[in-house]
């Protein structure tokens, strides 16, 4: 099975490449824009914090988030092009909420240097991701599955945020 068959419609319809690209770009921008806005704090404040031993090296975050945003964009595309009606609208709204929370975490944790505030946001984000996966699963199981690595990484990031808060 090729990409066109996997991402195309069940009726033999091909991939709508502009919509797929737009979906991925939207998700990538949700990560890039807050990162650009908080680059100074990431470079100056974050290194001063006490961190747990399981903290990954800083260079790992960029590639991991880039890959996760790509998967999120493909999941968004799969749901967007579905014929889900009301379920589709609910799923897209859930996705939008979690994407806003994702960007908000960076702005709260790094931008305002609020470790506990970041913890609160990321806990709500975890719940929003779970709700999104549930909503996506009712429409396209592939889309839901594409969000699982994101859920796992945010779960790890939650543990990291919690430990940074405890240590500082």
PyMOL commands that set and color helices and strands:
alter all, ss='L'
color gray80, all
select helices_A, chain A and resi 3-7+17-37+39-44+46-48+58-80+86-111+115-137+141-146+148-167
alter helices_A, ss='H'
color red, helices_A
deselect
rebuild
show_as cartoon
